[in-house]
Amino acid sequence: RSSSDAGVLQSVAELCRMLVRKGGEAMLTWGPSPSADANLNALLEVAARLLGPSLDDSAAFYIGGLLRTMIRTLTSHISPFLTQIVSALLLRMHAAKMPQLRINLTLVIACLAHMSSAGLVDCLNNLPP
């Protein structure tokens, strides 16, 4: 079931951020199936939902913290998806009307630049026109 309630989506983003922060890479193997893919895919689905340009800015407010935590904690696991993440991030930044959301999204770009400026440039070069 999906929700567009801002409070629910903010809580989901915060919960996911705390799971990644406290669980680290080990959280990818939690659950009945010890496959890292299932939990990583779930995190990526949450991020994609919160980066959707049609979603209200207040509902997407905590996506920046979740993405920064994922980038710092799960770097090797999400690196294959960075181009898609950056693309969705830039589209959301363009659609955002709330200045604080734009700042939060800019901090994600800054985090990526700090971790690997060459990697960020590669991502930007691989974006469709």
Secondary structure as UniProt FT lines:
FT   HELIX           6..23
FT   HELIX           24..29
FT   HELIX           36..51
FT   TURN            53..54
FT   TURN            57..62
FT   HELIX           63..73
FT   HELIX           75..78
FT   HELIX           79..81
FT   HELIX           82..95
FT   HELIX           99..115
FT   HELIX           117..125
//
